[in-house]
Structure formats: C-alpha cells, structure tokens
Amino acid sequence: MIHNNQILDKIDFEDVKSYTKTLVKEHRMLGRTNPSYIGYSLDKSVGLASAKITAKKLAEATGKKFYYEVINYINELLDEH
C-alpha cells in the first residue's frame, strides 16, 4: 500500500533539471534582464557554483527534498564540467 505522503514525496527529475537550468542561467547572467547585456554571461562553472549556494540555502530554509535533489544534480554537472 502506498501512503499519500510517499506519493507527494516523489520528485520528477525533469522538474529538477528544468529548475536547475533556470537557476544556473540566472546566476550566469547575474540576474540581468536588460537587453544591453545581451551576450554577456559568466562562465558556466561560476553559474553552477552560485546556483549550488542558492539551492543549499533554500534547502536549509525550507527542508524540501526538491532543493536537495537540485544540489545533487548540480554536483553531477560540476563533476562533468
């Protein structure tokens, strides 16, 4: 028998990947949405490291498993990079 809380605890890895991609992109762009910054971004490793710090703070503040999964995925990306 599957309990409701077990179903709610399931995390879609595609959601983790999508969130991580957006988070890294925002960090690489330093949150800039101004069109005059087109073509400017930080190195991917800087974006990954910054996103990891943010995800860690979110995980600590919320205790949500989702953010721990984001951290794990960022670690995988850092290992590949």
Secondary structure, DSSP 8 states (H G I E B T S, - for coil): ---HHHHHH---HHHHHHHHHHHHHHHHTTT---GGGTT----HHHHHHHHHHHHHHHHHHH--HHHHHHHHHHHHHHHH-
